[in-house]
């Protein structure tokens, strides 16, 4: 008699997998064809790949935007309480991103490599094992991060930030501590579904959560008397609602039956092996995110810190909102590349990257033009202060350029995660942002006295260096070798599925 794990292993040939195999581009696909037939086949493959990526990227963009909107909505509500609450909440959000959210997001992104390649290699039960390892690790990491958030005020004042703003930021982050644990779990669950190309449940849960968040935020900010504390508490509540919704779907859906086989003791093994990829993944993401957030911290050292902090925070929130589109594209290309490499299809992985690059350029141009068109009204969504609104309008052209560049690098970084190049990207990001971006930002803002706009100009310099490096790396890549590495990684991680509920 077969065990439960063997029964599942013998039934892994799903219709989705068969369709995926039929769409695979073999190395001998063009053999025996005429030149015109080859061109037609290449065009068909390009169109088919574009359709797959749009079908995958569209929901991922929406999910990324909806989840980020929780923070943006809360800050918008706080912005109508006055300039000081807005500055405090903005500073708190920047600090929270630097010391918490970016770390968990980065560690969770290791699943894009592990789960994506395992799914392509048909090691389906390993998706659940990898995800559970990530959940255990991220919850453990959230505990010391919560301690850092608890002392936000002390840390910010030690760094020379304005006393009043630091106190407001500290209060905001203490009320947002429960969201840390929910955010970490959500990253794991979302990657688990994303790497299976099962993104619509994520979209539905995120949409329900965002709608719920508007109501909760309004009640807690304006009706309960909690004001800015209510906005932070609303983020925590909404994140936990999202975790519960996604968790229920994974546990009870037939679509996840082969990849989620119950909680397993195996998830507690090989944690060090997971950390070997999760830590560089976190560093890769954090080096990029921290440089952007550092712009807001540096703005507090400029003359008129309340104005500069408010405007730079609005600019950064706008940048992150637009960045959610790029995150969706990056997640889509990461999934496509990791799936194809795990399945041994080097040609398909290379084609996927080329298609996504074209899509990223088109998206970046559209977003940049739209950003410039709304420059005179965008600041009004965040503040009633005329000085703030005018300053935001001056910043928008720089934001448009950085949005275009950031979208392009996000796609290249997504492909790198799909290949498992996190260690290489750590070196690239370190040089681009801390060897170029931050020094240039300080030079423009303080030496040439350009102010907040100078800080953003430095970030643009770093983005240019990062893009050049990533383009060179991708151009020199041997995709056949990457396929061999991916298949070896997927096979090496395979182990027996042990269900602790059996």
Number of C-alpha atoms within 10 A of each C-alpha: 5 8 9 13 15 12 11 17 16 9 9 15 10 10 9 11 14 11 10 14 15 10 13 19 18 14 11 7 11 15 8 9 11 10 10 9 12 15 13 12 15 15 12 12 18 17 13 12 21 19 12 15 22 16 15 23 26 17 22 28 24 20 27 22 23 22 24 18 21 25 20 22 20 26 27 19 24 30 24 15 17 13 19 18 22 28 30 29 32 32 29 28 25 25 25 25 18 19 18 25 23 21 28 31 22 23 28 28 28 29 31 28 32 30 34 34 35 31 25 28 22 20 21 23 27 26 27 23 28 24 25 24 23 29 21 16 22 25 17 13 18 23 13 12 19 22 12 20 26 19 14 26 25 16 16 21 15 12 11 13 20 16 14 15 26 24 17 23 30 24 21 30 28 21 20 25 24 19 23 26 25 22 23 29 27 24 23 28 22 23 27 28 22 26 28 22 22 17 21 18 18 24 21 16 20 28 18 15 22 23 13 16 25 18 11 19 28 19 17 19 22 16 11 11 11 14 20 28 22 26 31 31 24 28 28 22 19 25 25 19 19 23 23 15 17 20 16 10 15 18 14 11 11 11 14 20 15 19 24 23 23 18 16 20 14 19 20 15 12 12 16 12 10 18 17 12 20 27 18 21 28 22 23 28 23 26 24 21 20 20 23 24 20 15 24 27 22 22 25 23 17 17 11 10 19 22 21 23 26 28 29 30 25 27 22 20 20 18 18 20 21 24 22 22 26 28 25 25 31 29 30 32 31 31 34 31 32 36 32 29 32 34 26 24 24 24 17 25 30 20 18 25 21 15 16 24 18 12 18 24 16 14 18 23 17 13 19 21 14 12 21 19 13 12 21 16 13 20 24 16 13 22 23 15 15 11 12 21 21 17 20 24 18 14 18 24 17 19 25 23 19 23 26 23 21 23 29 27 23 22 27 25 25 29 30 24 29 35 27 24 19 25 17 14 24 20 14 20 26 20 17 25 27 17 14 21 27 24 16 23 27 22 17 20 21 17 12 10 13 16 18 27 23 22 27 28 23 24 25 24 19 25 22 18 18 26 21 13 18 22 13 10 15 15 9 9 11 12 19 16 11 21 24 16 17 29 20 14 18 24 16 9 15 14 12 11 23 18 14 11 8 8
